Every structure is written in C-alpha cells, then in structure tokens.
C-alpha cells in the first residue's frame, strides 16, 4: 500500500492546509522530550546465587512460549496486529472502496522521530498520516483550536498529540472527540477503561502494548503484583485498570517515594517511565521479575531468557508495538464512523401524558409537559450530533447532509392530511396530524414524523391564534412554535425586501447616470484592477457577450450591460412584512426629495406570500435554491423582457440570507415524538404545504416501515390539489394515503347552519343534535372525497370529535363517508386524550397505506395554461367554465411567449368555498370561475391565476388576538396564546 502523508501549517485555512505538501518548521534548538517517544521493553532475568552451592540459577516467571519460525517477540506482536488491521481494512474497503483511514499527528516543533515510526506502521497497513506542525512556543489555545478543527474533518479518523508534557492538560485531552481519541487520553475513554468496558472506546496504545507483551507468556497474570513507577496522567490510569481488569494487583509509585524499593522488590512486574533516572538497582529486582521500561532502556530477546543490550532492532520495543495498536485504533475508528453513517434504528422514549377533564387551555397543557432536550430526541431517532444545530434546548435545525448519509435508505410511508372546506369553527387538521403521529409512535410503537408549516405571526396576532395543534395533541413548546421559531420567516422578509430595495435603487441610478458613470460604479477599479464579479459574467453570457475583460466591451455592449430599463408600471415584486396590516395594501414609495421624483405606487404582502417562501418550500437543496432565487422575475423592461434577480445581481446575497432557513427545524409533540417545522406558504395565495426537504428528511429517518404525516393547508380543493399537482411533481414523491379531516359542527355549517362570529357563543344548532344539518353538510365531505379519488389515492376520513357531538351524528358521518368512497372513517379523540384517542385512526392509516394505489396527476404540464386552469375549475371546484379578463389573457399570451407555458398552476382563490364566493357553502354549482389576473412565480416554478378579489395582505379584525396576549415580567411566561 502506498502511504500518502499530507502536511498542514497552523494559522491557515483548513482546506488550503490540506493541500500543502511540505511542512515549514520553526527552528527548535532544544529538543523536547516526548512521553511516548523512544519506548522500549525489557524482561529481566535475574541470576540468583545459591546459598548452599554458590552457583547461580535463572528464575524466569514470565517465560515465553516458543513457536516454530517465530521471530523476536516484538516483531511477532507487531506483525499480528498489522495483519489483523490489514484484514479489517480490507473488509471495510469491500463496501467502501473510497475510504482511506487517516491519523492526524499534532506536534509542536521539528522533532519527527515519532512521525517516522507511525509513517512506517501506516505504510504497512495502508493508512494516511497527516502531520500538523505548530510553532514550538504555541499556546494551549492554539492546540485546542487545531484539535477542534480536526474533530470536524470527516477525513480524519484519529488524532494523536506529539507534544511536550506541558500541553498535557485535561482541557487539551478532552478537546479530542472521543471517537477520534485513538490514544485513549480523554476522560471518557479513560473512564471506559476504569469500568472495564472498552467496546466503544480506545485504550492507550502504550498501555495496550504492555498488556500485549505480558499476555504473550505462559505465566498467568492473575494474582501477579505490578508496580507503576513514575507513570502519571491518563497513561497511569489506563495501565492501572487495564492490568487490574486482567487480574493483577497494581500499585503506583513515584521515584521520590520512600517505599519505592519495597514496592519494586515485592512486584512481579515493574513498569517504569525513566525520564531522569538511571533505572533501578539490580539488587531491587526479585528473581523472574519483568521490567518494562517506557523510557529509554532497550532489550533484546535471546533464547528463553532476556538479557540487557545497549542496541536493538528498530522494530523491537513498546514504541513500534504501540504504534501498531494506534494504527489499529485508526482503522477501527473509521469502521465505527462508517457504521454511524448507516441508518440507525430508533430508540424513542415517549413522554407520558395524563389527560385531565375538563381539558385545560392549550398553553396550560403545553407548560405542564416537560419536553425532552432536543439533542436527546435527535439521538433517539438516529440523527448524528454533527447533523444538529441547536437553537436553545427545545428546537434545532437539521443539516441537509443527512440526505447524503441516508441516500440509499428506503423511504417510509407518505401520509397527507387534508380537510373539508374550512369554516370559522376550524376543522383541526394540525391537531389530527399531531394526534396521529402520537398514536403511531407512542402507542403502536411505529416510527413516525409530523411535518408542519411554520405559522405566520399575522394570524397569530390577528384572528386565528396559534397553529401548534390543540388540547393533548400539540407541538411543544407552543410559544416557541408560534413566535419567531428559528427566524426563517424573518430571513425570508429580509431577502424579499432586499430585492425590493435593489429594484427601486436600480431604477433611480439608471435614470440619473450615464452609461459610463454606471459602468464605472458597477465595475469599479480596485487596486488599479477592474474585473467582473461572477454574477456579472453570467449576465454578460445571457446577453450574448462572451467577454471577461471590462475594457473589451464596446459602448453598445456597455449600455446593454448596465441598463435593465425596468418599467416602473410593470414591477411585480412587492415588499413584505409578517403582520396583518391592511393599510399597506396600497402605498407610495419614493416621496422623499432625495429620490428625485421617482415615486411609484406599490404594496406590501404578508411575508408568507413571498415567492421566496414558496421557493423554500419547493427546493431540494442549496444549489437548487440559489438557482431558483436567481430565476425570480421581478418585473419587465420597457421592451417587454423579463428582469430577474440574477439581472439585479442580488442572487448570491439572497442565498446567504437563506442559508440557515433552508434547514428544517426539529421539535416534538406532547408525547415526545418528532416533528419537522419548515416553511409556511398560505394555501389560498400560494401552494400551502410544508417543505419538500422536511418531508424527504423525515421519510429517510422513519425507515421503510415508518410513516411521515404531512399537512396541506385549508380544504382538499386548495392545499391537497396543489400538494399533488405542484409539490409531488417537484419532489417526485407519491403519497400512500390521504387523511381527510372533518367535524360535525363544520358539516352543519355546510348543511345550512347559521353563521358564527369569533368570540360570540355558538348558536344552538351547533351544540345540539341535528342529523338533518349533518346529512346535508356531508355533501361537502362527499365532494372532497371525490376530489381525492381523482388522483388515485385512497382516503381515510378522520372525524375530529367535539364534546357536543352525539353518537348518532358521529355514526351518520362515518356511514356517509364510507358509502362515498372512503376506505375508512374513524372518530378521533386526540384533543381530549392525546395519541391514545387516535389509535383507531392510526390502525386504519396503517392498513390503507399498505395497499397499492394508482396515483396520477390531474393534468399534463404540456397542456395550454388556459386548459390547465379550466381542468382545475371544472374537476375540482365544480365550475361550469372559466372567464378570463383581458388582462389575464394578455398575461397568458406573454408567459407563453417567454416559454413559461409548461409550468403547473397554483390557483389563488378563497379557501372558504369551493367557488370564488366565500359565502357559498356546501357544494356550489352553476357558476363561472372568474380569472381577473395571471401572475408567474418563475423561481418557485408555477403560474398563479388570481380568482375574484384575492388579497395578499390580511387585515386585523375589530378585536384581534393580541388583546389577550401578554408577558408576566416576573416569570417571563407568555399569556393568551390560545
């Protein structure tokens, strides 16, 4: 095997250091002594004079068992270890041919003696050795910094410190990740030796070498007395307990001890570190004693006895033997690392629930349960520590590297939760989603993951309140879930408004500067050198200008490059804020004198309506997200050409703002089961589903027999239709079953029940039995079941039971649902009982998800835009036809001209009715669906027609939820969040 040795300098970047092929060393006039350098062993055979005859006899308690054609003891031991390591490495490479285990040696100064020993041993086995040369006078902090860097390097499998004893502190030792501590110096690895459990750790190679030598003799170790002289630190502890665990009696002693002679004379084995002494007087050594010198004495084997020699072969000694063991540890560390990369079975420990009656408020229930530390939950579901980025103790981001690690792991079952047409009473899709995963994991002991959208603060402080579920089916802590979370929506707001600022600034600068002035500012001279940035070079290529030197452009090319010529009347990009603010629906910007009269009318949207939110929900990684951000169309030029974020030069900055937001946030339910919270597009003005990335991560984590339960916003006609036609097209994922949520009281409203107002007591129709209203309202449930079956996916109806529902009403709904094509219809009591109240639903989902389905899309992407809109209107909403406004028709013609005609459709329509008329409940018929405008989210990848009068900025009601929200200044507890 060829050895590859890479050298790295301190104080340089990690990547550049790895490429360095030479080590610049700091002159070191004084050679430091190293605790593990120049190590030898001697077995001393003491000839004792006979008291009667005066002759001498050889007493050898540790006589080696001779073997045919066997070389020196040391060479034999080293050879055995090397051979075992080779075989183990060969087995590793059979399934991982690209891996080369690497040992990193950190040294201070220019002493390469130990490096050569380890290089030689690594060469024999087939490993890499990496040498990191720090200045001889480096600080402890510099050593620790280098260790921490190596800890995070997945190419390094072992770390060895070749330093003077002044660096050997617990801080330094414990900085080494235990999995890479191949010298066994960290507290965790030493503690494992103390406990006699070394399965997952590493023993000091020096201690292991001593035991290896002693074990290769016929004499048993049990009951033998050993003394450790001058040995300190982790090596002393490792030696002491390693020998004790093998049955020896061990004492420790320093050179200055007054009991040294007695302890040595009483011992069968003497292990000494002789750094400043000349050794032990021969008269102290009892007959047959084995002396192992970890200092500088070298011995050579002769026959059946051990005689002192001043010289020895280079491979004879504890030094080469410990080097061989160190390399063996590196090989095993790489094997363990590979095992960690494989799928890990779950060891989920659910939290116990003790539901109360009457059911307390959501926030009281949330606070009564103590969530598990998020690191514990992550470990239980098979996440690696390096895949987690903690945000406090109860939530964390999960890195996308998980997808690469588990790329060959089969996906679990994919479950979508949708609902009937929503009413102000609420149907409880989030509550059903959480209750279902609590039932699957905490009660049926099946791996399951919930994937939810992050709630907007607009509804949280406006009408709806929190969105963490409710009752005993919640995500906790619910305050953190509903407020800020990990800042994803704030990142979207910042990125969105950066684009808006760039648009107006570019219009101003182009209007007030010549081509030459614009060019000199866009491509400035830095240190007398002008060069294009990468994003500017990309724009030149789109313009057909294949030049890279700014001085080579012609005046015409300069003009084309610097002028976007945005038409202020055709800007489609709006600013956003995550607050319901009706007075931002139409505003004027640029009224200050400094903007030189470049005022224009524009508007604010709610933050979750931003195209960047849709991109976050539909992307499959950083590269894809950056490309999508660059494709976002922000308006048109005066000659009708689309202007993108790439043209503005802002794409890279947007990616930087979104680099953390792309990672899903891990939280937990009341029963300690995992939840991903990621993205939060509205379903009425966007596609209304949580992120593809969250679903994909969860499908890998649950394993082939597990379940991922994701939720689509609003009714099946809105969120579910977009889930199938947009999200599933983009992700390539196919659902196994749809859970359709309904409530008795919502069905009563669809059956003709009176209107309700938030904060006002419910009319008697909703709290007393009324089978006729329920039966009439089931028309909407039938329609939603029919819509689901259009896509070839089986349906399970989950009836979210309230305490005012009667058994007759519950039975009626279930009968009608099953007669209308549902595979099962199940009453659910998770709100009052937690996961136990949804066990029947979990069984139904498990049974139906195991069946084959015939999933299909509703339309072909190559169909004309108008036909795709018509298909949704007629087959999903039940409209007779569509009616396009002249503006809508013009936009469709423009998008076809620009090549956007093959994108899917994302209808922006009221969620309160199957029609465009919010007051029409049940199943409206005989209506024409009006399309007043058509817009394009090219980065997200869909065309969105606006149906009727859709607003992208909600307003606050007369009495918003914020009236009830407050903070206790003493306890810092939040009040009033649902």
C-alpha positions, 0 to 999 in steps of 0.5 A, a space after each residue: 500500500 502506498 502511504 500518502 502523508 499530507 502536511 498542514 501549517 497552523 494559522 491557515 485555512 483548513 482546506 488550503 492546509 490540506 493541500 500543502 505538501 511540505 511542512 515549514 518548521 520553526 527552528 527548535 534548538 532544544 529538543 523536547 522530550 516526548 512521553 511516548 517517544 523512544 519506548 522500549 521493553 525489557 524482561 529481566 532475568 535475574 541470576 540468583 546465587 545459591 546459598 548452599 552451592 554458590 552457583 547461580 540459577 535463572 528464575 524466569 516467571 514470565 517465560 515465553 512460549 516458543 513457536 516454530 519460525 517465530 521471530 523476536 517477540 516484538 516483531 511477532 506482536 507487531 506483525 499480528 496486529 498489522 495483519 489483523 488491521 490489514 484484514 479489517 481494512 480490507 473488509 471495510 474497503 469491500 463496501 467502501 472502496 473510497 475510504 482511506 483511514 487517516 491519523 492526524 499527528 499534532 506536534 509542536 516543533 521539528 522533532 519527527 522521530 515519532 512521525 517516522 515510526 507511525 509513517 512506517 506502521 501506516 505504510 504497512 497497513 495502508 493508512 494516511 498520516 497527516 502531520 500538523 506542525 505548530 510553532 514550538 512556543 504555541 499556546 494551549 489555545 492554539 492546540 485546542 483550536 487545531 484539535 477542534 478543527 480536526 474533530 470536524 474533518 470527516 477525513 480524519 479518523 484519529 488524532 494523536 498529540 506529539 507534544 511536550 508534557 506541558 500541553 498535557 492538560 485535561 482541557 487539551 485531552 478532552 478537546 479530542 472527540 472521543 471517537 477520534 481519541 485513538 490514544 485513549 487520553 480523554 476522560 471518557 475513554 479513560 473512564 471506559 477503561 476504569 469500568 472495564 468496558 472498552 467496546 466503544 472506546 480506545 485504550 492507550 496504545 502504550 498501555 495496550 502494548 504492555 498488556 500485549 507483551 505480558 499476555 504473550 507468556 505462559 505465566 498467568 497474570 492473575 494474582 501477579 503484583 505490578 508496580 507503576 513507577 513514575 507513570 502519571 496522567 491518563 497513561 497511569 490510569 489506563 495501565 492501572 485498570 487495564 492490568 487490574 481488569 486482567 487480574 493483577 494487583 497494581 500499585 503506583 509509585 513515584 521515584 521520590 517515594 520512600 517505599 519505592 524499593 519495597 514496592 519494586 522488590 515485592 512486584 512481579 512486574 515493574 513498569 517504569 517511565 525513566 525520564 531522569 533516572 538511571 533505572 533501578 538497582 539490580 539488587 531491587 529486582 526479585 528473581 523472574 521479575 519483568 521490567 518494562 521500561 517506557 523510557 529509554 532502556 532497550 532489550 533484546 530477546 535471546 533464547 528463553 531468557 532476556 538479557 540487557 543490550 545497549 542496541 536493538 532492532 528498530 522494530 523491537 520495543 513498546 514504541 513500534 508495538 504501540 504504534 501498531 495498536 494506534 494504527 489499529 485504533 485508526 482503522 477501527 475508528 473509521 469502521 465505527 464512523 462508517 457504521 454511524 453513517 448507516 441508518 440507525 434504528 430508533 430508540 424513542 422514549 415517549 413522554 407520558 401524558 395524563 389527560 385531565 377533564 375538563 381539558 385545560 387551555 392549550 398553553 396550560 397543557 403545553 407548560 405542564 409537559 416537560 419536553 425532552 432536550 432536543 439533542 436527546 430526541 435527535 439521538 433517539 431517532 438516529 440523527 448524528 450530533 454533527 447533523 444538529 444545530 441547536 437553537 436553545 434546548 427545545 428546537 434545532 435545525 437539521 443539516 441537509 447532509 443527512 440526505 447524503 448519509 441516508 441516500 440509499 435508505 428506503 423511504 417510509 410511508 407518505 401520509 397527507 392530511 387534508 380537510 373539508 372546506 374550512 369554516 370559522 369553527 376550524 376543522 383541526 387538521 394540525 391537531 389530527 396530524 399531531 394526534 396521529 403521529 402520537 398514536 403511531 409512535 407512542 402507542 403502536 410503537 411505529 416510527 413516525 414524523 409530523 411535518 408542519 408549516 411554520 405559522 405566520 405571526 399575522 394570524 397569530 396576532 390577528 384572528 386565528 391564534 396559534 397553529 401548534 395543534 390543540 388540547 393533548 395533541 400539540 407541538 411543544 413548546 407552543 410559544 416557541 412554535 408560534 413566535 419567531 421559531 428559528 427566524 426563517 420567516 424573518 430571513 425570508 422578509 429580509 431577502 424579499 425586501 432586499 430585492 425590493 430595495 435593489 429594484 427601486 435603487 436600480 431604477 433611480 441610478 439608471 435614470 440619473 447616470 450615464 452609461 459610463 458613470 454606471 459602468 464605472 460604479 458597477 465595475 469599479 477599479 480596485 487596486 488599479 484592477 477592474 474585473 467582473 464579479 461572477 454574477 456579472 459574467 453570467 449576465 454578460 453570457 445571457 446577453 450574448 457577450 462572451 467577454 471577461 475583460 471590462 475594457 473589451 466591451 464596446 459602448 453598445 455592449 456597455 449600455 446593454 450591460 448596465 441598463 435593465 430599463 425596468 418599467 416602473 408600471 410593470 414591477 411585480 415584486 412587492 415588499 413584505 412584512 409578517 403582520 396583518 396590516 391592511 393599510 399597506 395594501 396600497 402605498 407610495 414609495 419614493 416621496 422623499 426629495 432625495 429620490 428625485 421624483 421617482 415615486 411609484 405606487 406599490 404594496 406590501 404582502 404578508 411575508 408568507 406570500 413571498 415567492 421566496 417562501 414558496 421557493 423554500 418550500 419547493 427546493 431540494 437543496 442549496 444549489 437548487 435554491 440559489 438557482 431558483 432565487 436567481 430565476 425570480 422575475 421581478 418585473 419587465 423592461 420597457 421592451 417587454 423582457 423579463 428582469 430577474 434577480 440574477 439581472 439585479 445581481 442580488 442572487 448570491 446575497 439572497 442565498 446567504 440570507 437563506 442559508 440557515 432557513 433552508 434547514 428544517 427545524 426539529 421539535 416534538 409533540 406532547 408525547 415526545 415524538 418528532 416533528 419537522 417545522 419548515 416553511 409556511 406558504 398560505 394555501 389560498 395565495 400560494 401552494 400551502 404545504 410544508 417543505 419538500 426537504 422536511 418531508 424527504 428528511 423525515 421519510 429517510 429517518 422513519 425507515 421503510 416501515 415508518 410513516 411521515 404525516 404531512 399537512 396541506 393547508 385549508 380544504 382538499 380543493 386548495 392545499 391537497 390539489 396543489 400538494 399533488 399537482 405542484 409539490 409531488 411533481 417537484 419532489 417526485 414523491 407519491 403519497 400512500 394515503 390521504 387523511 381527510 379531516 372533518 367535524 360535525 359542527 363544520 358539516 352543519 355549517 355546510 348543511 345550512 347552519 347559521 353563521 358564527 362570529 369569533 368570540 360570540 357563543 355558538 348558536 344552538 344548532 351547533 351544540 345540539 343534535 341535528 342529523 338533518 344539518 349533518 346529512 346535508 353538510 356531508 355533501 361537502 365531505 362527499 365532494 372532497 372525497 371525490 376530489 381525492 379519488 381523482 388522483 388515485 389515492 385512497 382516503 381515510 376520513 378522520 372525524 375530529 370529535 367535539 364534546 357536543 357531538 352525539 353518537 348518532 351524528 358521529 355514526 351518520 358521518 362515518 356511514 356517509 363517508 364510507 358509502 362515498 368512497 372512503 376506505 375508512 372513517 374513524 372518530 378521533 379523540 386526540 384533543 381530549 386524550 392525546 395519541 391514545 384517542 387516535 389509535 383507531 385512526 392510526 390502525 386504519 392509516 396503517 392498513 390503507 397505506 399498505 395497499 397499492 394505489 394508482 396515483 396520477 396527476 390531474 393534468 399534463 404540464 404540456 397542456 395550454 395554461 388556459 386548459 390547465 386552469 379550466 381542468 382545475 375549475 371544472 374537476 375540482 371546484 365544480 365550475 361550469 367554465 372559466 372567464 378570463 379578463 383581458 388582462 389575464 389573457 394578455 398575461 397568458 399570451 406573454 408567459 407563453 411567449 417567454 416559454 413559461 407555458 409548461 409550468 403547473 398552476 397554483 390557483 389563488 382563490 378563497 379557501 372558504 368555498 369551493 367557488 370564488 364566493 366565500 359565502 357559498 357553502 356546501 357544494 356550489 354549482 352553476 357558476 363561472 370561475 372568474 380569472 381577473 389576473 395571471 401572475 408567474 412565480 418563475 423561481 418557485 416554478 408555477 403560474 398563479 391565476 388570481 380568482 375574484 378579489 384575492 388579497 395578499 395582505 390580511 387585515 386585523 379584525 375589530 378585536 384581534 388576538 393580541 388583546 389577550 396576549 401578554 408577558 408576566 415580567 416576573 416569570 417571563 411566561 407568555 399569556 393568551 396564546 390560545 
